[in-house]
Amino acid sequence: MLNSYSNIGTKVGHIPWEASLIRKLNVHALLGTMNVFFALIIFLAFDYSYFIWDCILVILLAPMVVLLNSRGKYILASYWFSFIGFGMFASLNLKMGENSNAFLLYFPLVMSIVQMHARREMMKHMMIILGIGFFSACIVLYGLREHWMLIPNAPEALNNLRTINLFFGLFTTLLFVVSISYESIRQENLIKGMLNEKEVLLAEVFHRVKNNMNIITSLLNLKKNASSSPEVQDALEECRNRVFSMALVHQKIYSTKNIAKLNFKEYINELVNALRESVGSNQAIIELECEAIDLELSNAIPSGLILNELITNSFKHATTPKGNLRVSIWIKQLNKEVMLSYRDNGPGLPEQESMNADTLGLVLVKSLAEQLDAKFEFGNEKGFTFDLKFAVK
């Protein structure tokens, strides 16, 4: 029943903080009304008739908070809630006097307002409401000095008022703290559930993308095997390897259930082995030294494609009459930067090409490096060399 009441005014289209604000307003309005009702009973029992109408007025006005929420006007409801609280406490402070501890009633109200509106979207409204509260407090201070509305009380009656105000100040604070904690736990569980649903959905997306890319690689293989032209076969094999390098990323993401980061070392090891088998260069020696680095997909996919292109080019063009092809790959992370160094013992690039990188398929490497916003350099040093450095979060 309480859950149904607290959800009055919440809608399916509300984002979590909006629904949370509405529930808090509903619950705090109920708790405040209950406190005022109990205070009314105590005032009647002690024959403090001067404060009875303040309590009755609040009890009559408080349901407007829930009514406004039900109409979708939760911003207006928060102002109305604050107006009722500041208005009642100002009246009680002026009537009871400065020695009655009535100022303690302000603390749970201010705490509740700050907690409910502590959102970037509500910051402006919170400052306005707190400004109204500060203005009302200034009026109360001036009114106490001028004895506005002050009702003289005997010492015994004043002691009773102190005890009553102390009790309600602490009790209301406790109720609001429990309510706020409960709602915070509820919102945390809601957000966790939404994140879990998102992760499941993304995992399914990665799985479907991987399957689609595997279908593409299979079709490219079929087309390659059906062709009698070596040039066409080479072109299709290059395309297949590029698609495979992207599909491997999605496969690793799906298998590890981590949709945010990719274990780049495991990925590169699998990619290198797959490329060696694909190109048929089992005699090539590939030395891979890679630190355990976790990369986001926006960095992992271009980096994998770059290595795919470099290794493929080495297998195709780095013929070595004196011995087997040797490729060295070195990947390391230093602070917030990843450094990649690639070397082979082939003939390297002609001097003009090492400057322009406009041949041998290296245009794609250059484009991917720019996508990473990386610093890169092609060169010749006892073979082909390539150095890459890019920032990571």
C-alpha positions as CSV (number, residue, x, y, z in Angstrom):
1,M,0.0,0.0,0.0
2,L,2.8,2.4,0.9
3,N,4.6,1.5,-2.3
4,S,1.5,2.3,-4.3
5,Y,1.1,5.6,-2.5
6,S,4.7,6.6,-3.0
7,N,4.5,5.9,-6.8
8,I,1.5,8.3,-7.3
9,G,2.5,10.5,-10.2
10,T,5.4,8.4,-11.5
11,K,5.2,7.4,-15.2
12,V,6.9,5.0,-17.5
13,G,8.6,7.8,-19.3
14,H,10.2,9.3,-16.2
15,I,13.9,8.9,-15.9
16,P,15.1,7.5,-12.6
17,W,15.9,10.8,-10.8
18,E,12.4,12.2,-11.7
19,A,10.6,9.1,-10.3
20,S,12.8,9.2,-7.2
21,L,12.0,12.9,-6.6
22,I,8.3,12.2,-6.9
23,R,8.4,9.3,-4.5
24,K,10.4,11.3,-2.0
25,L,8.0,14.2,-2.2
26,N,5.0,11.8,-1.6
27,V,6.7,10.0,1.3
28,H,8.0,13.2,2.9
29,A,4.6,14.9,2.6
30,L,3.0,11.9,4.3
31,L,5.7,11.8,7.1
32,G,5.4,15.5,7.6
33,T,1.6,15.3,7.9
34,M,1.8,12.4,10.4
35,N,4.3,14.4,12.5
36,V,2.0,17.5,12.4
37,F,-1.0,15.3,13.4
38,F,0.9,13.9,16.4
39,A,2.0,17.4,17.3
40,L,-1.7,18.5,17.1
41,I,-2.6,15.8,19.6
42,I,0.1,16.8,22.0
43,F,-0.8,20.5,21.7
44,L,-4.4,19.6,22.5
45,A,-3.3,17.5,25.4
46,F,-1.3,20.3,26.9
47,D,-4.0,22.9,26.0
48,Y,-1.6,24.9,23.7
49,S,-4.5,26.2,21.6
50,Y,-2.4,28.9,20.0
51,F,-0.6,26.4,17.8
52,I,-3.6,24.2,16.8
53,W,-4.6,26.2,13.7
54,D,-1.0,26.0,12.3
55,C,-1.2,22.2,12.5
56,I,-4.7,22.0,11.0
57,L,-3.7,24.3,8.1
58,V,-0.6,22.1,7.3
59,I,-2.8,19.0,7.4
60,L,-5.2,20.5,4.9
61,L,-2.5,21.9,2.6
62,A,-0.1,18.9,2.5
63,P,-2.2,16.6,0.2
64,M,-1.7,19.2,-2.5
65,V,1.9,17.9,-2.9
66,V,0.6,14.4,-3.9
67,L,-2.1,16.0,-6.1
68,L,0.4,18.1,-8.0
69,N,2.6,15.0,-8.5
70,S,-0.3,13.1,-9.9
71,R,-0.8,15.9,-12.5
72,G,2.9,15.6,-13.5
73,K,3.8,19.0,-11.8
74,Y,6.6,17.6,-9.5
75,I,8.6,20.9,-9.7
76,L,5.6,22.9,-8.4
77,A,5.0,20.1,-5.8
78,S,8.6,20.6,-4.5
79,Y,8.0,24.3,-4.1
80,W,4.7,23.7,-2.4
81,F,6.2,21.2,0.0
82,S,9.0,23.7,0.9
83,F,6.5,26.6,1.2
84,I,4.3,24.7,3.7
85,G,7.4,23.7,5.8
86,F,9.0,27.1,6.0
87,G,5.7,28.8,6.6
88,M,4.7,26.6,9.5
89,F,8.1,26.7,11.2
90,A,8.3,30.5,10.8
91,S,4.9,30.8,12.5
92,L,5.8,28.4,15.3
93,N,9.1,30.1,16.0
94,L,7.5,33.5,16.2
95,K,4.8,32.3,18.5
96,M,7.0,30.2,20.8
97,G,10.0,32.5,21.0
98,E,13.7,32.1,20.7
99,N,14.1,29.9,23.8
100,S,11.7,27.2,22.7
101,N,14.1,25.2,20.5
102,A,11.6,25.6,17.7
103,F,14.5,26.4,15.3
104,L,15.4,22.7,15.5
105,L,12.5,22.0,13.2
106,Y,14.3,23.7,10.3
107,F,17.1,21.1,10.2
108,P,15.1,18.0,8.9
109,L,13.3,20.3,6.4
110,V,16.5,21.7,5.0
111,M,18.2,18.3,4.9
112,S,15.2,16.9,3.1
113,I,15.2,19.7,0.5
114,V,18.9,19.4,-0.2
115,Q,18.7,15.6,-0.6
116,M,15.7,15.7,-2.9
117,H,17.1,18.4,-5.2
118,A,20.8,17.4,-5.2
119,R,20.7,16.9,-9.0
120,R,22.3,19.0,-11.7
121,E,18.8,19.3,-13.3
122,M,17.3,20.6,-10.1
123,M,20.2,22.7,-8.8
124,K,18.5,26.0,-9.8
125,H,15.3,25.1,-8.0
126,M,17.2,24.0,-4.9
127,M,19.0,27.3,-4.7
128,I,15.7,29.2,-5.1
129,I,14.0,27.1,-2.4
130,L,16.9,27.5,0.0
131,G,16.9,31.2,-0.8
132,I,13.3,31.4,0.2
133,G,14.1,29.5,3.4
134,F,16.9,31.8,4.2
135,F,14.6,34.8,3.6
136,S,12.0,33.3,5.9
137,A,14.7,32.7,8.6
138,C,15.8,36.3,8.4
139,I,12.2,37.4,8.9
140,V,11.9,35.1,11.9
141,L,15.0,36.5,13.4
142,Y,13.8,40.1,13.0
143,G,10.4,39.1,14.2
144,L,11.8,37.5,17.4
145,R,13.7,40.6,18.1
146,E,10.5,42.7,17.7
147,H,8.4,40.1,19.5
148,W,6.0,39.6,16.6
149,M,3.3,37.1,17.3
150,L,5.0,36.1,20.6
151,I,2.8,34.3,23.0
152,P,4.0,34.6,26.6
153,N,4.5,31.2,28.3
154,A,5.1,30.3,31.9
155,P,8.5,28.7,32.6
156,E,6.9,25.2,32.9
157,A,5.1,25.6,29.6
158,L,8.3,26.8,28.0
159,N,10.2,23.8,29.3
160,N,7.4,21.6,27.8
161,L,7.7,23.3,24.4
162,R,11.5,22.8,24.4
163,T,11.0,19.1,25.1
164,I,8.3,18.8,22.4
165,N,10.4,20.7,19.8
166,L,13.5,18.7,20.6
167,F,11.6,15.4,20.3
168,F,10.0,16.3,17.0
169,G,13.2,17.8,15.6
170,L,15.1,14.6,16.2
171,F,12.2,12.3,15.4
172,T,11.5,14.0,12.1
173,T,15.2,13.9,11.2
174,L,15.3,10.2,11.9
175,L,12.3,9.5,9.8
176,F,13.6,11.5,6.9
177,V,17.0,9.8,7.1
178,V,15.4,6.4,7.0
179,S,13.1,7.4,4.1
180,I,16.0,8.9,2.1
181,S,18.2,5.8,2.7
182,Y,15.4,3.5,1.6
183,E,14.8,5.5,-1.5
184,S,18.6,5.6,-2.3
185,I,18.8,1.8,-2.0
186,R,15.8,1.4,-4.2
187,Q,17.2,3.8,-6.9
188,E,20.6,2.0,-6.7
189,N,18.9,-1.4,-7.3
190,L,16.9,0.1,-10.1
191,I,20.0,1.5,-11.8
192,K,21.8,-1.8,-11.3
193,G,18.9,-3.6,-13.0
194,M,18.9,-1.2,-15.9
195,L,22.7,-1.6,-16.3
196,N,22.4,-5.4,-16.3
197,E,19.7,-5.2,-19.0
198,K,21.9,-3.0,-21.0
199,E,24.9,-5.3,-20.7
200,V,22.8,-8.3,-21.7
201,L,21.5,-6.4,-24.7
202,L,25.0,-5.3,-25.8
203,A,26.3,-8.8,-25.3
204,E,23.6,-10.0,-27.7
205,V,24.4,-7.3,-30.2
206,F,28.1,-8.3,-30.1
207,H,27.1,-11.9,-30.6
208,R,24.9,-11.1,-33.6
209,V,27.6,-8.8,-35.1
210,K,30.2,-11.6,-34.7
211,N,27.9,-14.1,-36.4
212,N,27.2,-11.7,-39.3
213,M,30.9,-11.1,-39.8
214,N,31.6,-14.8,-39.7
215,I,29.0,-15.2,-42.5
216,I,30.8,-12.5,-44.5
217,T,34.2,-14.2,-44.0
218,S,32.7,-17.5,-45.2
219,L,31.2,-15.9,-48.3
220,L,34.6,-14.2,-49.1
221,N,36.3,-17.6,-48.7
222,L,33.8,-19.2,-51.1
223,K,34.3,-16.5,-53.6
224,K,38.1,-16.7,-53.2
225,N,38.0,-20.5,-53.8
226,A,35.8,-20.1,-56.8
227,S,38.1,-17.6,-58.5
228,S,41.0,-18.6,-60.7
229,S,42.6,-15.2,-60.7
230,P,45.5,-14.9,-58.2
231,E,44.9,-11.1,-58.0
232,V,41.3,-11.6,-57.1
233,Q,42.2,-14.3,-54.6
234,D,44.7,-12.0,-52.9
235,A,42.2,-9.1,-52.8
236,L,39.5,-11.3,-51.3
237,E,41.9,-12.8,-48.7
238,E,42.9,-9.3,-47.6
239,C,39.2,-8.4,-47.2
240,R,38.6,-11.6,-45.3
241,N,41.4,-10.9,-42.9
242,R,40.2,-7.4,-42.2
243,V,36.7,-8.6,-41.5
244,F,38.1,-11.4,-39.3
245,S,40.1,-9.0,-37.2
246,M,37.0,-7.0,-36.4
247,A,34.9,-10.2,-35.8
248,L,37.6,-11.4,-33.4
249,V,37.1,-8.3,-31.3
250,H,33.3,-9.0,-31.0
251,Q,34.0,-12.7,-30.3
252,K,36.4,-11.8,-27.4
253,I,34.0,-9.2,-26.0
254,Y,31.1,-11.7,-26.1
255,S,33.2,-14.6,-24.6
256,T,34.5,-12.5,-21.7
257,K,31.2,-10.7,-20.9
258,N,33.1,-7.4,-20.5
259,I,31.5,-5.0,-22.9
260,A,33.7,-2.0,-21.9
261,K,37.3,-3.3,-22.3
262,L,39.2,-5.8,-24.4
263,N,42.2,-7.8,-23.3
264,F,44.4,-6.6,-26.1
265,K,47.2,-9.1,-25.4
266,E,44.9,-12.1,-25.9
267,Y,43.3,-10.6,-28.9
268,I,46.7,-9.9,-30.6
269,N,47.9,-13.4,-29.9
270,E,44.9,-14.9,-31.6
271,L,45.0,-12.5,-34.5
272,V,48.7,-13.2,-35.2
273,N,48.1,-17.0,-35.2
274,A,45.0,-16.7,-37.4
275,L,46.9,-14.5,-39.9
276,R,49.8,-16.9,-40.0
277,E,47.5,-19.8,-40.9
278,S,45.5,-17.7,-43.3
279,V,48.4,-16.4,-45.4
280,G,50.3,-19.7,-45.2
281,S,53.5,-18.2,-43.8
282,N,54.2,-20.9,-41.2
283,Q,57.9,-20.5,-41.7
284,A,57.8,-16.8,-40.6
285,I,59.0,-16.0,-37.2
286,I,56.8,-13.6,-35.3
287,E,58.1,-12.2,-32.0
288,L,55.3,-10.7,-30.0
289,E,55.9,-8.8,-26.8
290,C,52.7,-7.3,-25.5
291,E,51.9,-6.1,-22.0
292,A,48.5,-7.0,-20.4
293,I,46.6,-4.0,-21.7
294,D,42.8,-3.5,-21.5
295,L,41.6,-1.2,-24.4
296,E,38.3,0.3,-25.1
297,L,36.7,-0.9,-28.4
298,S,37.2,2.5,-30.0
299,N,41.0,1.9,-29.6
300,A,41.1,-1.9,-29.9
301,I,39.4,-2.2,-33.3
302,P,41.6,0.3,-35.2
303,S,44.7,-1.0,-33.5
304,G,43.9,-4.6,-34.5
305,L,43.2,-3.5,-38.1
306,I,46.5,-1.7,-38.2
307,L,48.4,-4.8,-37.1
308,N,46.4,-6.9,-39.5
309,E,47.4,-4.7,-42.4
310,L,51.1,-4.5,-41.3
311,I,51.4,-8.3,-40.9
312,T,49.6,-9.0,-44.2
313,N,52.0,-6.6,-46.0
314,S,55.0,-8.2,-44.4
315,F,53.9,-11.7,-45.4
316,K,53.2,-10.5,-49.0
317,H,56.1,-8.2,-49.7
318,A,58.9,-8.8,-47.3
319,T,60.7,-11.5,-49.1
320,T,64.0,-12.4,-47.6
321,P,66.5,-14.3,-49.8
322,K,68.9,-14.8,-46.9
323,G,66.4,-16.5,-44.6
324,N,62.9,-16.7,-43.1
325,L,60.8,-13.6,-42.5
326,R,61.1,-12.2,-39.0
327,V,58.5,-9.9,-37.6
328,S,58.9,-8.1,-34.2
329,I,55.9,-6.6,-32.5
330,W,56.3,-4.6,-29.3
331,I,53.3,-3.1,-27.4
332,K,53.5,-1.3,-24.1
333,Q,51.5,1.1,-22.0
334,L,53.2,3.9,-20.2
335,N,50.9,6.0,-18.0
336,K,48.0,7.1,-20.3
337,E,49.7,6.2,-23.6
338,V,50.0,3.0,-25.6
339,M,53.1,2.6,-27.7
340,L,53.3,0.1,-30.6
341,S,56.5,-0.7,-32.5
342,Y,56.5,-3.0,-35.6
343,R,59.6,-4.3,-37.4
344,D,60.3,-6.8,-40.1
345,N,63.6,-7.9,-41.8
346,G,62.3,-7.4,-45.3
347,P,63.7,-4.9,-47.9
348,G,61.6,-2.1,-46.4
349,L,60.0,0.7,-48.3
350,P,61.5,2.8,-51.0
351,E,62.6,6.1,-49.6
352,Q,59.8,8.1,-51.2
353,E,57.2,5.6,-50.0
354,S,58.5,5.7,-46.4
355,M,57.9,9.4,-46.4
356,N,54.4,9.3,-48.0
357,A,53.1,5.9,-47.0
358,D,50.9,6.0,-50.1
359,T,51.5,2.4,-51.4
360,L,51.4,-1.2,-50.3
361,G,48.1,-0.8,-48.6
362,L,49.5,1.6,-46.0
363,V,46.9,4.2,-46.7
364,L,44.6,2.2,-44.6
365,V,47.1,2.1,-41.8
366,K,47.5,5.9,-42.0
367,S,43.8,6.4,-41.9
368,L,43.3,4.2,-38.9
369,A,46.2,5.9,-37.0
370,E,44.5,9.2,-37.6
371,Q,41.3,7.7,-36.3
372,L,43.1,7.0,-33.1
373,D,44.4,10.5,-33.0
374,A,47.8,8.9,-32.8
375,K,51.4,10.0,-33.6
376,F,52.9,7.5,-36.1
377,E,56.0,7.2,-38.3
378,F,57.0,4.8,-41.1
379,G,60.6,4.1,-41.7
380,N,63.4,1.8,-42.8
381,E,65.9,0.4,-40.4
382,K,67.2,-3.0,-41.5
383,G,63.7,-3.6,-42.9
384,F,60.3,-2.0,-42.6
385,T,59.5,-0.1,-39.4
386,F,56.4,1.5,-38.0
387,D,55.9,3.3,-34.7
388,L,52.6,4.3,-33.2
389,K,51.6,6.2,-30.0
390,F,48.1,7.0,-28.9
391,A,46.4,8.2,-25.7
392,V,44.0,6.0,-23.7
393,K,41.5,6.9,-21.0
